[in-house]
Amino acid sequence: MSTTATVQLRTLIAGPTTARLFQQSCLKTSLRPSAAVTIGLRSAAALPFRNHGVPNSSRYFSTTSSNKLREFFPPPKTPHVVETESHFKHPVFTEKEMKDIVIAHRQTKDWSDWIALGTVRMLRWGMDLATGYKHPPTGKEQKNVRPFSMDERKWIIRFIFLETVAAVPGMVGGMLRHMRSLRRMKRDLGWIETLLEEAYNERMHLLTFLKLAEPGWFMRFMVLGAQGVFFNAFFISYLLSPRTCHRFVGYLEEEAVLTYTHAINDLESGKLPRWQDMKAPDIAVTYWKMPEGHQKILDLLYYIRADEAKHREVNHTLANLDQKYDPNPYASKYDNPQEPHPTKSASIMKPTGWERKDVI
């Protein structure tokens, strides 16, 4: 008799109670996850996010309990390949560069800017409603205003939902410019690489947060619907006016910087005790090259906020250029390298973007 058949027979004979104990024993021994998976999920185990920890809660906008978490993007199961490396290498941010990030807003100048800003504000309202997010009133950011308080669970829902949408524009823009280059049989002048790298960076934000908690079925449904609508809407909009779309992303990243700044303030003020001493996931430590002694969740939020600030600058800058003929300043070499120019790093930051006369 096979091993599987023997286990099934013993389960039937022993009855439901003994069978349940037998299954639990198996889970603790032969079905124990590998060391890599255990390390990746260690931080998630400390966060009881499901239904606010309240049994039989009717709120289904929740995350799956820790024992159902699994490894996202595990190493390939091949006899010879050990790891797959990315060609998008993240620049190294210094602590000073990340601490110097500021909240900023670019003033609208024409109808295109007004459309972009109005769309962002409308989407922001819908996303705030879906994720239960609220900013504290101006002047009361450091006070514990109960209706505006955010705990770890609310923040992780906010982050995951935000990053699943934020990775769409770069991919859509890069894809359409790629097809345009093929169709016209001309070079793209460096735009494609920057847009795809931005999409990859946003996806890494998502994969990092998925190490803290896995979304439940309702949140997955919400993400699926939001991404489906947003992808097609952005696709059509980029065909009509790429400039407006880049301005839209610039304003969207302004909101992202604001959101992560509030999260950082909450964590530093002790309002998120579960994240106080929690180590950042290994995928984050590797991707951002986080140094020893700076690998906490707080450090992770500083890195992600710096990324969003850079996306803010890049898209505001691209919106200032001629969409058909200007080269991408972030992929260009200048004849006067001693003067400041746009870079991929955070050493030079212009929150509202570079004007065309300064880079072309």
C-alpha positions in Angstrom: 0.0 0.0 0.0 1.4 3.5 -0.9 2.3 6.1 1.7 -0.6 8.3 0.6 -3.2 5.5 0.9 -1.8 4.6 4.3 -2.2 8.1 5.6 -5.8 8.4 4.3 -6.7 5.0 5.9 -5.3 6.0 9.3 -7.2 9.3 9.0 -10.5 7.6 8.4 -10.1 5.1 11.2 -8.9 7.6 13.8 -11.8 10.0 13.4 -11.9 13.7 12.9 -10.2 14.8 16.2 -7.2 12.5 15.8 -7.0 13.3 12.1 -6.8 17.0 12.9 -3.9 16.4 15.4 -2.2 14.2 12.8 -2.4 17.0 10.2 -1.0 19.6 12.6 1.9 17.3 13.4 2.6 16.9 9.8 2.6 20.7 9.3 5.1 21.1 12.2 7.5 18.5 10.8 7.6 17.4 7.2 5.7 20.4 5.9 7.7 23.0 7.6 8.7 25.9 5.2 12.2 26.3 4.0 14.7 28.6 5.7 14.4 31.2 2.9 10.6 31.3 3.3 10.8 31.6 7.1 13.2 34.5 6.9 11.0 36.3 4.3 7.9 35.9 6.4 9.4 36.5 9.8 8.3 40.1 9.9 4.8 39.3 8.7 4.1 36.9 11.5 4.3 39.7 14.0 1.4 41.6 12.4 -2.1 40.4 13.2 -3.7 42.3 10.3 -6.7 40.1 9.6 -10.0 41.8 10.4 -8.3 44.0 13.1 -7.8 40.9 15.2 -11.5 40.7 15.9 -13.1 37.3 15.3 -16.1 36.9 13.0 -15.6 40.5 11.7 -17.8 41.4 8.7 -15.1 43.6 7.2 -13.5 41.7 4.3 -11.1 44.4 3.1 -8.4 42.5 4.9 -5.2 40.6 4.6 -4.7 36.8 4.8 -3.5 35.4 8.1 0.3 34.8 8.4 0.1 31.0 8.1 -1.2 31.4 4.6 1.6 33.6 3.4 3.9 32.3 0.7 7.1 33.4 -0.9 6.6 35.9 -3.7 9.0 35.5 -6.7 10.8 32.6 -5.1 14.2 31.4 -6.6 13.8 29.5 -9.8 13.3 25.7 -9.5 16.0 24.7 -12.0 19.0 22.4 -11.6 21.6 25.0 -12.6 20.1 28.5 -12.1 20.4 29.8 -8.6 19.2 33.4 -8.9 17.9 35.8 -11.5 19.3 39.3 -11.3 17.7 42.5 -12.4 19.3 44.8 -15.0 17.7 47.8 -13.2 20.3 48.6 -10.5 19.0 51.0 -7.9 21.2 54.0 -7.1 22.6 54.3 -3.6 20.8 56.9 -1.5 22.6 58.6 1.5 20.9 59.2 4.7 21.1 63.0 4.3 19.6 62.8 0.8 16.6 60.8 2.1 16.1 63.1 5.1 16.2 66.2 2.9 13.1 65.1 0.9 10.4 67.7 1.2 6.7 67.9 0.4 6.2 70.1 -2.7 3.6 71.1 -5.2 3.9 72.4 -8.7 1.5 75.1 -9.5 -0.8 74.6 -12.5 -0.1 76.8 -15.6 -2.5 75.7 -18.3 -5.5 73.5 -19.0 -3.4 70.4 -19.3 -2.1 70.9 -15.8 -5.6 71.5 -14.5 -6.9 68.3 -16.0 -4.0 66.3 -14.5 -4.3 67.8 -11.0 -8.1 67.5 -11.0 -7.9 63.8 -12.0 -5.3 63.1 -9.3 -7.6 64.7 -6.6 -10.6 62.7 -7.8 -8.6 59.5 -7.7 -7.1 60.4 -4.4 -10.6 60.8 -2.9 -11.6 57.4 -4.2 -8.5 55.7 -2.9 -8.8 57.3 0.5 -12.3 56.1 0.7 -11.4 52.5 -0.3 -8.4 52.2 2.0 -9.8 54.1 5.0 -7.0 56.7 4.8 -7.3 60.2 6.2 -4.8 63.0 6.6 -4.9 64.8 10.0 -6.1 68.4 9.9 -3.4 71.0 9.2 -1.6 71.9 12.4 -2.7 68.8 14.2 -0.3 66.3 12.5 1.5 65.5 15.7 -1.6 65.0 17.8 -3.5 61.8 18.2 -6.8 62.8 16.5 -8.8 59.6 16.7 -10.8 59.8 13.4 -7.6 60.3 11.5 -5.4 57.8 13.3 -3.7 55.1 11.2 -2.4 51.8 12.6 -0.1 49.3 10.9 -2.9 47.4 9.3 -4.4 50.6 7.7 -1.0 51.7 6.4 -0.2 48.3 4.8 -3.5 48.3 3.0 -2.8 51.8 1.8 0.7 51.0 0.6 -0.3 47.8 -1.2 -3.2 49.4 -3.0 -1.2 52.4 -3.9 1.8 50.5 -5.4 -0.4 48.2 -7.5 -1.7 51.3 -9.3 1.6 53.3 -9.2 3.4 50.8 -11.3 1.0 51.1 -14.3 2.0 54.5 -15.8 5.6 53.8 -16.4 4.9 50.5 -18.1 2.1 52.0 -20.3 4.2 55.0 -21.3 7.3 52.8 -22.0 5.2 50.3 -24.1 3.6 53.0 -26.2 6.8 54.8 -26.9 8.4 51.5 -27.7 5.7 50.8 -30.3 6.0 54.3 -31.6 9.7 53.8 -32.1 9.0 50.6 -34.1 6.3 52.2 -36.1 8.3 55.3 -37.1 11.6 53.3 -37.3 13.3 56.0 -35.2 15.2 56.2 -31.9 13.2 57.0 -28.8 16.1 59.1 -27.3 16.2 57.4 -23.9 12.6 57.7 -22.7 11.7 54.1 -22.8 14.4 52.9 -20.3 13.5 55.5 -17.7 9.8 54.8 -17.9 10.3 51.0 -17.6 12.8 51.5 -14.7 10.2 53.5 -12.9 7.6 50.8 -13.4 10.1 48.2 -12.1 10.9 50.4 -9.0 7.2 50.7 -8.1 6.7 47.0 -8.5 9.6 46.4 -6.1 7.8 48.6 -3.6 4.8 46.3 -3.9 6.8 43.1 -3.6 8.5 44.5 -0.4 5.1 45.3 1.2 3.8 41.8 0.3 6.5 40.5 2.7 4.6 42.2 5.5 1.1 41.0 4.7 -0.7 39.2 1.9 -3.9 40.8 0.6 -7.2 38.9 1.1 -9.7 38.1 -1.7 -11.6 41.3 -1.4 -8.6 43.5 -1.7 -7.4 41.4 -4.7 -10.7 42.0 -6.3 -10.4 45.8 -5.7 -6.9 45.9 -7.1 -8.0 43.9 -10.2 -10.8 46.3 -10.9 -8.8 49.4 -10.2 -5.8 48.3 -12.3 -8.1 47.2 -15.2 -9.9 50.6 -15.4 -6.7 52.6 -14.7 -4.6 50.8 -17.3 -7.0 51.3 -20.1 -7.8 54.9 -19.1 -4.1 55.8 -18.9 -3.4 53.9 -22.2 -6.0 56.0 -24.1 -4.9 59.2 -22.3 -1.3 58.7 -23.2 -2.2 58.3 -26.9 -4.1 61.6 -26.7 -1.7 63.7 -24.6 1.5 62.2 -23.2 2.4 65.6 -21.6 -0.8 65.6 -19.5 -0.1 62.0 -18.4 3.4 62.8 -17.2 2.0 65.8 -15.3 -0.6 63.6 -13.9 2.0 61.2 -12.6 4.0 64.1 -11.2 1.0 65.2 -9.2 0.3 61.6 -8.2 3.8 61.3 -6.8 3.4 64.5 -4.9 0.6 62.8 -3.0 2.7 59.7 -2.5 5.5 61.7 -0.9 2.9 63.3 1.3 1.5 59.9 2.3 4.9 58.4 3.1 5.9 61.5 5.1 2.8 61.0 7.3 3.7 57.3 7.8 7.3 58.2 8.7 6.0 60.8 11.2 3.6 58.3 12.8 6.4 55.7 13.1 8.9 58.2 14.6 6.3 59.5 17.1 5.6 56.0 18.4 2.1 55.5 16.9 3.1 52.3 15.1 4.6 50.2 17.9 4.7 46.9 15.9 7.0 48.5 13.3 9.2 50.2 15.8 12.0 47.6 15.8 10.9 45.4 12.9 13.6 44.5 10.3 12.9 45.3 6.7 12.3 42.3 4.4 15.5 40.8 2.9 14.2 41.7 -0.6 14.3 45.4 0.4 17.8 45.2 2.0 19.2 43.7 -1.2 17.4 46.0 -3.6 18.2 49.3 -1.8 21.6 48.1 -0.6 20.6 49.1 2.9 23.6 49.3 5.2 24.0 47.6 8.5 22.2 49.5 11.3 19.8 51.0 8.8 17.5 48.1 7.9 14.4 48.8 9.9 10.9 49.5 8.6 11.5 53.2 9.3 14.6 53.1 7.0 12.5 51.3 4.4 9.9 54.1 4.3 12.6 56.7 3.9 14.0 54.8 0.9 10.6 54.4 -0.7 9.7 58.1 -0.1 13.0 59.1 -1.8 12.0 56.9 -4.8 8.6 58.6 -5.0 10.2 62.0 -4.8 12.5 61.1 -7.7 9.5 59.9 -9.7 7.8 63.2 -8.9 10.8 65.2 -10.3 11.2 62.9 -13.4 7.6 63.1 -14.5 7.3 66.9 -13.9 10.5 67.3 -16.0 9.3 65.0 -18.8 6.0 66.9 -18.9 8.0 70.1 -19.5 9.7 68.7 -22.7 8.6 68.3 -26.3 7.2 64.8 -26.2 8.3 63.9 -29.8 11.7 65.4 -30.3 13.4 66.2 -26.9 15.9 63.6 -25.5 15.4 62.2 -22.0 17.7 64.4 -19.8 18.0 61.5 -17.3 19.7 59.4 -19.9 21.8 62.1 -21.6 25.4 63.2 -21.4 26.0 66.9 -21.4 29.0 68.9 -22.8 29.2 70.9 -19.5 29.3 68.2 -16.8 30.5 70.7 -14.2 27.0 72.3 -14.1 24.1 70.5 -12.4 21.9 68.3 -14.6 19.2 65.8 -13.9 20.5 62.5 -12.5 19.0 59.1 -11.4 20.4 59.6 -7.9 19.0 61.8 -5.2 22.1 64.0 -5.0 20.3 66.7 -7.0 16.5 67.0 -6.5 14.1 69.5 -8.0 10.7 68.7 -6.5 8.7 70.5 -9.2 10.9 69.3 -12.1 13.5 70.8 -14.4 12.3 73.4 -16.9 13.0 72.7 -20.5 15.3 75.7 -20.9 17.5 74.3 -18.2 18.1 70.8 -19.7 17.7 71.1 -23.5 
